[in-house]
Amino acid sequence: MKFEELKIIPSILKAVKDKNYTEPTSIQEKAIPMALRGDDILASAQTGTGKTAAFAIPIIQHLHNEQKHSKGRRKISSLIVTPTRELAIQIGESFRDYGKYTNIRNTVIFGGVPQGKQKDALQAGVDVLVATPGRLLDLMNQGIVSLRDIKYFVLDEADRMLDMGFINDIKKIIAKLPHKRQSLFFSATMPDKIVKLSREILVNPKKLAVDPVSSTAETIQQYLYMTNRINKRELLLHILNNPELNQVLLFSRTKHGANRIVRNLKKENIACAAIHGDKTQNQRQKALKDFKAGKIRVLVATDIAARGIDIDKLRHVINYDIPNESETYVHRIGRCGRAGEEGISISICEPEENAYIRDIERLTKQKIQIVNDNPFPQTDKPMNQAEKKEWEKEKNKRKQEFFANRNKNRNSRGNSFNRKRR
């Protein structure tokens, strides 16, 4: 099927052609006609399947057609809520790209930066608002954002919203939306809480299940190095000695671990940067921009910060730490091998993570190819005292990060409530 067969207007087709897209992905082929008809949609689709275009293109087309008959100042007609600032920025860029030959105007709002420029953009008038939950509620409480004119609502990455503790914020936002609207709901997984939430948002939805989270792209080659914890650093350097790994997205389990990896790589004169929740928005955007521009070779990311990283033709992903959630592994390696391109995933596994690998293989129904040409092979030798001390230190760091993030979220919600009371 070609995009021309989806009844998309010429101005959007021209923008799609500029992106060198010729055939829609599975989610686009199924969702775009439904959305153009005005159906509510409940879709199970993971990051990397092209779902942003699946909701952005119909919304732009709806708004473009309606603009012919509207007069006066622009009102926010479409709201897209997504969990992270990186993903929000990416969605905003997609609306800009697909709508560049229309008169549709969008803006993005998120926390962690002063609100001045965001406030100015909103007051100038926008058609589409892309937002993270915290900043959206904050500006709503200040009277800067009103949702009374919303006709099209998208909740993206709903399962990640739940993981990040945004479920109550989402319910507050939904309560302010007009009852009559079109709603599109996207989630990589569908746990009971997500299904229950979808019932509060959607009316007689069309259900789609495309590229379930258990599947990995056929274009991604997966390799596994079995080693011991004490040798991970040296093994990583050995892997990076391959000049073909000229652009690598590397995953660390914790922010502390990401910073340590960056310090070690810089000692070896490897250009790199970390991207995680403790970095400022400007630092995260600079790291991502430098990575895309080829100024740094290795971008070290935690899982939450990596949501929304979309890099054309990214070929290599390295799992420095094996995730304890199998679905997270699928999301990670899905950063490469996108849009039919080839990708290579490399995982470095210590004995304590062997069980995670078995869980991943059960979920994906695939065996990960073990690399036998390994200068630091895994042994059954138990950890020595120094290794145990480092392991406990890392475990305590993860606990501290967990409680610090939880308290930060609580304080953020408390501050928002107090501003509202004042």
C-alpha positions in Angstrom: 0.0 0.0 0.0 1.1 3.6 -0.7 0.4 6.7 1.3 -1.7 8.0 -1.6 -4.2 5.2 -1.0 -5.0 6.5 2.5 -7.0 9.5 1.4 -4.5 11.9 2.7 -4.7 15.5 1.4 -2.0 16.7 -1.1 -0.2 19.1 1.3 0.4 16.3 3.8 1.4 13.8 1.1 4.0 16.4 -0.1 5.5 16.6 3.4 5.5 12.8 3.8 7.3 12.6 0.4 9.9 15.0 1.8 10.6 12.5 4.5 11.2 9.9 1.9 8.3 7.8 3.1 6.6 5.8 0.4 4.7 3.0 2.2 2.9 3.3 5.5 3.9 1.0 8.4 1.4 -1.5 9.7 0.1 0.9 12.5 -0.2 3.8 10.0 -2.0 1.7 7.4 -4.6 0.6 10.0 -4.9 3.6 12.2 -4.9 6.5 9.7 -8.2 5.6 8.0 -9.9 5.0 11.3 -8.7 8.3 12.7 -9.8 10.1 9.6 -13.3 8.6 10.0 -13.4 10.0 13.5 -13.2 6.7 15.4 -11.7 6.5 18.9 -8.7 4.1 18.8 -7.2 1.8 21.4 -3.8 0.7 20.0 -1.1 -1.6 21.3 2.0 -0.4 19.5 5.6 0.0 20.8 8.0 2.9 20.1 9.5 2.7 16.7 6.5 1.4 14.8 5.6 4.8 13.3 2.7 5.5 15.6 3.4 9.3 15.8 2.6 9.7 12.1 -0.5 7.4 12.7 -2.1 10.0 14.9 -0.3 13.2 13.7 -1.3 13.0 10.0 -5.1 12.5 10.7 -5.1 15.3 13.3 -3.4 17.7 10.9 -5.8 16.9 8.2 -8.8 17.3 10.4 -7.6 20.7 11.6 -6.6 21.8 8.1 -10.1 21.1 6.8 -11.7 22.9 9.8 -9.5 25.9 9.5 -11.2 26.9 6.2 -14.3 27.6 8.2 -12.9 29.1 11.4 -12.2 32.7 12.2 -10.5 34.6 15.0 -7.7 33.7 17.4 -6.4 30.1 17.3 -7.6 27.9 20.1 -6.0 24.7 21.3 -8.0 22.1 19.4 -5.7 19.1 19.8 -3.8 17.8 22.9 -1.1 15.1 22.9 0.0 14.0 26.4 3.3 12.0 26.6 5.5 11.0 29.5 8.9 12.5 28.8 10.3 15.8 27.5 12.3 14.0 24.8 9.3 12.2 23.4 7.3 15.5 23.6 9.9 17.3 21.6 10.0 14.5 19.0 6.2 14.5 18.6 6.3 18.3 18.2 8.9 18.0 15.4 6.7 15.4 13.7 3.7 17.7 13.7 5.9 20.5 12.3 7.3 18.2 9.6 4.0 16.6 8.5 2.1 19.9 8.7 4.7 22.2 7.1 2.6 22.8 3.9 -0.5 23.6 6.0 -1.2 26.5 8.3 -1.3 24.3 11.4 0.7 25.7 14.4 1.9 23.6 17.3 4.0 24.0 20.4 5.5 21.8 23.1 5.5 22.3 26.9 7.4 20.3 29.5 8.9 20.9 32.9 12.5 21.4 33.9 12.8 24.8 32.1 11.4 28.3 32.7 7.9 28.6 31.4 8.3 32.1 29.8 8.8 31.0 26.2 6.2 28.3 26.5 3.7 30.8 27.9 4.5 33.3 25.0 3.9 30.6 22.4 0.6 29.6 23.9 -0.6 33.2 24.2 0.3 33.7 20.5 -2.2 30.9 19.7 -1.6 27.3 18.7 -3.7 24.5 17.2 -1.9 21.5 18.6 -0.4 21.3 22.1 2.1 18.5 23.0 2.7 18.3 26.7 4.1 16.3 29.6 1.6 15.9 32.5 3.3 17.9 35.2 3.8 21.1 33.2 0.4 20.9 31.6 -1.4 20.7 35.0 0.8 23.6 36.3 -0.1 25.9 33.4 -3.8 24.8 33.7 -3.8 25.8 37.3 -2.3 29.2 36.5 -5.1 29.7 33.9 -2.6 29.8 31.0 -3.9 26.7 29.3 -7.6 25.8 28.8 -8.8 22.5 27.5 -12.4 23.5 26.8 -11.9 23.6 22.9 -10.1 20.2 22.6 -11.5 18.1 19.7 -8.7 15.6 19.4 -6.9 14.0 22.4 -4.0 11.6 22.2 -2.5 9.7 25.2 0.8 8.3 24.1 3.0 5.8 25.9 0.3 5.1 28.5 2.1 2.2 30.1 5.2 4.4 30.7 2.9 7.1 32.2 1.8 4.5 34.8 5.4 3.4 35.5 6.3 7.0 36.1 3.5 7.6 38.5 1.5 10.0 36.3 -1.8 8.1 36.5 -3.5 10.6 38.9 -2.3 13.5 36.8 -3.8 11.9 33.7 -7.1 11.5 35.4 -7.1 15.2 36.4 -6.4 16.2 32.8 -9.1 13.9 31.4 -11.6 15.5 33.8 -11.1 18.9 32.1 -11.6 17.7 28.6 -14.8 18.2 26.7 -17.0 15.1 26.7 -17.4 15.3 22.9 -14.0 14.7 21.3 -12.1 12.1 19.4 -9.6 10.2 21.6 -6.6 8.0 20.5 -4.9 5.9 23.1 -1.5 4.2 22.5 0.3 1.9 24.8 3.1 -0.7 24.3 1.5 -3.0 26.8 -2.0 -3.4 28.2 -1.9 -4.2 31.9 -5.3 -4.1 33.8 -4.8 -0.5 35.0 -4.2 0.7 31.5 -7.3 -1.1 30.1 -9.4 0.4 32.9 -8.0 3.9 32.1 -8.8 3.4 28.4 -12.5 2.8 29.3 -12.6 6.2 31.0 -11.1 7.9 27.9 -12.6 6.1 24.9 -16.0 5.6 23.4 -16.6 2.5 21.3 -13.0 2.3 20.3 -11.5 0.5 17.3 -8.8 -1.8 18.7 -5.5 -2.4 17.1 -2.6 -4.6 18.2 0.5 -4.0 16.0 4.0 -5.2 16.6 3.5 -6.4 20.2 6.2 -5.6 22.7 7.4 -9.2 22.7 8.6 -8.9 19.1 11.9 -7.6 17.9 12.5 -6.3 14.4 13.9 -8.9 12.0 16.4 -6.3 10.8 18.2 -6.3 14.2 21.1 -8.7 14.8 21.4 -9.6 18.5 24.7 -10.5 20.2 25.5 -11.5 23.8 28.9 -11.3 25.6 29.0 -13.3 28.8 31.4 -11.9 31.3 31.9 -11.1 35.0 31.0 -7.8 36.6 34.6 -6.8 37.3 35.5 -7.2 33.5 32.6 -5.2 32.1 34.5 -2.0 31.7 37.4 -3.6 29.8 35.0 -5.7 27.7 33.2 -2.5 26.7 36.5 -0.9 25.6 37.3 -4.1 23.6 33.9 -3.9 21.8 34.4 -0.2 21.1 37.8 -0.9 19.5 35.8 -1.9 16.4 35.7 1.3 14.3 32.4 0.2 12.7 30.7 1.2 16.0 30.9 4.9 15.1 27.6 5.9 16.7 26.4 3.9 19.7 23.5 4.3 22.1 24.5 2.6 25.3 22.1 1.8 28.1 22.8 1.9 31.8 20.4 0.8 34.5 21.1 3.9 36.8 22.0 7.5 36.5 25.0 6.9 38.7 26.1 4.1 36.5 25.7 6.2 33.4 27.9 8.9 34.8 30.6 6.4 35.8 30.6 4.9 32.3 31.1 8.4 30.7 34.0 9.1 33.1 35.7 5.8 32.1 35.2 6.4 28.4 36.5 9.9 28.5 39.7 8.6 30.2 40.1 6.6 27.0 39.5 9.7 24.8 36.1 8.4 23.6 33.8 11.2 22.9 30.6 10.6 24.9 27.9 12.1 27.0 25.2 11.0 29.5 21.5 11.7 29.3 19.3 11.0 32.3 16.9 12.6 34.8 19.5 14.5 36.8 20.7 16.4 33.7 19.1 19.7 32.9 16.9 20.0 29.8 19.6 22.0 28.1 22.3 19.4 28.9 20.0 16.6 27.6 19.2 18.4 24.4 22.8 19.4 23.7 23.9 15.7 24.2 21.3 14.5 21.9 22.0 17.2 19.3 25.8 16.4 19.4 25.1 12.7 19.1 22.9 13.2 16.1 25.5 15.5 14.5 28.3 12.9 15.1 30.2 15.1 17.5 30.0 12.4 20.2 30.4 8.7 19.5 28.6 7.2 22.5 25.4 8.4 24.1 24.9 6.8 27.5 21.2 6.8 28.6 18.9 5.5 31.2 15.7 3.9 30.1 13.3 6.7 31.0 15.5 9.3 29.4 15.8 7.2 26.3 12.1 7.2 25.6 11.6 9.4 22.5 15.1 9.2 21.3 14.6 8.7 17.5 17.8 8.8 15.5 17.7 8.0 11.8 19.8 5.1 10.7 21.2 4.4 14.2 22.9 1.1 13.8 24.3 0.1 17.2 22.8 -0.3 20.7 24.7 -1.7 23.6 23.1 -3.0 26.8 25.8 -2.4 29.4 23.3 -3.6 32.1 20.7 -6.2 31.2 17.3 -4.9 32.2 15.3 -6.9 34.7 12.1 -6.3 32.7 12.1 -8.2 29.4 9.9 -5.6 27.6 12.5 -2.9 28.4 15.1 -4.9 26.4 12.7 -4.9 23.4 12.2 -1.2 23.7 16.0 -0.6 24.0 17.1 -2.5 21.0 14.2 -1.0 19.0 16.2 2.3 19.0 18.2 0.8 16.1 17.0 -1.0 13.0 14.1 1.4 12.6 12.1 1.9 9.4 13.5 -1.2 7.8 17.2 -0.3 8.4 19.6 -2.9 9.8 20.7 -2.7 13.4 23.0 -4.5 15.8 22.3 -5.0 19.5 25.1 -6.0 21.8 24.5 -7.1 25.4 27.1 -7.5 28.2 25.9 -10.0 30.8 27.3 -10.8 34.2 26.3 -13.9 36.2 23.7 -12.1 38.3 22.0 -11.1 35.0 21.8 -14.6 33.4 18.3 -15.1 34.6 17.2 -11.8 32.9 18.6 -13.1 29.5 16.5 -16.3 29.9 13.4 -14.2 30.6 14.1 -12.1 27.5 14.5 -15.1 25.3 11.3 -16.6 26.6 9.4 -13.3 25.8 10.9 -12.8 22.3 11.0 -16.6 21.5 14.5 -16.0 20.1 17.9 -17.1 21.2 20.5 -14.3 21.5 23.7 -15.3 19.7 26.6 -15.7 22.2 29.9 -14.2 21.0 32.6 -16.8 21.7 35.5 -14.6 20.6 35.4 -13.0 24.0 38.7 -12.0 25.8 36.8 -11.7 29.1 34.6 -14.9 29.3 32.1 -15.4 32.2 33.2 -17.7 34.9 31.3 -19.3 37.8 33.8 -17.9 40.2 31.9 -16.1 43.0 32.5 -12.4 43.6 35.4 -11.4 45.7 35.1 -8.9 48.6 35.9 -5.9 46.3 33.3 -7.0 43.8 30.7 -7.6 46.5 31.4 -4.1 47.9 31.0 -2.5 44.5 27.8 -4.5 44.0 26.3 -3.4 47.3 27.3 0.2 46.6 25.6 0.1 43.2 22.5 -1.5 44.8 22.3 1.2 47.4 22.7 3.9 44.7 19.7 2.4 42.9 17.6 2.5 46.1 18.6 6.2 46.7 17.7 7.1 43.1 14.4 5.4 43.4 13.4 7.2 46.6 14.8 10.5 45.4 12.7 10.3 42.2 9.6 9.3 44.2 10.0 12.2 46.6 10.7 14.6 43.7 7.4 13.6 42.0 5.5 13.9 45.3 7.0 17.4 45.9 6.2 18.5 42.4 2.6 17.5 42.8 2.5 19.1 46.2 3.9 22.4 44.8 1.4 22.4 42.0 -1.4 21.9 44.6 -0.1 24.7 46.8 0.0 27.1 43.8 -3.5 26.2 43.0 -4.6 27.0 46.6 -2.9 30.3 46.6 
